[in-house]
Amino acid sequence: MIDDTAPVLTVPANVTVYTGAGAAVCGAFIDTATLGEATAVDNSGIVSVTRVGGAPPGIFPVGTTTLTFKATDGAGNHATGTQLVTVVDNTRPTLTAPANVIRAATGITTLVTDSELGTATAADNCPGVTIARSGVPAGNLFPHGTTTITYTATDASGNTASATQTVTVNATATSVCVFVRSYIANAGIANSLCVKLDAAAAARARGSVNAHDNVIDAFANEVDAQRRNGTLTGAQADALIALARTL
């Protein structure tokens, strides 16, 4: 009697694993216990099962690997089946933003070039990480105060990481004077205010705190007078006084 009955093969369930936090390779280690074993039965009672490709234990790459199992009986009849092993990359890139930047203002806005800002760096367990930057003002012209720049690293699987850099532009007597002259057309009044700004900065440099504070108070009183007569809006006056007090 000829045995032409193929074995009955049962393959393990498909498996999905994740690279996990801090992975160093673009894949995942999978052992035999995780994959499971195929089983087969045959009418002859004699059957062997072999696995083709991706034999554990070992590193399986990100993506889907197909494992093929083959059951063969003593008469050479065989049956095949497959198991899908999927490795999902959920490892975030590592991202380092450039150092924070501090500049003295040169005018209403201050140019901080890309080379001065520096470059963020990123690494990932898989190739293909990119870095995007947001928050840089048009023309790299930064206003007074602190601006936050956000860097975002994105890998080929869509995992992201973010880091920030701050750019602080500190007011100077010169930069505040530029604001004064842009708001006040009367050259005499503008000159009077700018002289006070220079005097306050000089007093601060000498360590004369009282002299500095007195000059700033005089500046604020003169600005308030321009507010009252309608030369300055409330917002303009408040901005000038706030900037002057940082000198």
Buried (B, 14 or more C-beta within 10 A) or exposed (E): EEEEEBBBBBBBEEBEBBBEEEBEEBBBBBEEEBBEEBBBEBBEEEBEBEBEEBEBEEEBBBEEBEBBBBBBBEBEBBBBBEBEBBBBBBBBBBBBBBEBBEBEBEBEBBEBEEEEBEEBBBEBBBEEBEBEBEEBEEEBBBEBBEBEBBBBBBBBBEBBBBBEBBBEBBBBBBBBBBBBBEBBEEEEBBBBBBBBBBBBBBBBEEEBEEBBBBBBBBBBEBBBEBBEEEBBEEEBBBBBBBBBBEB
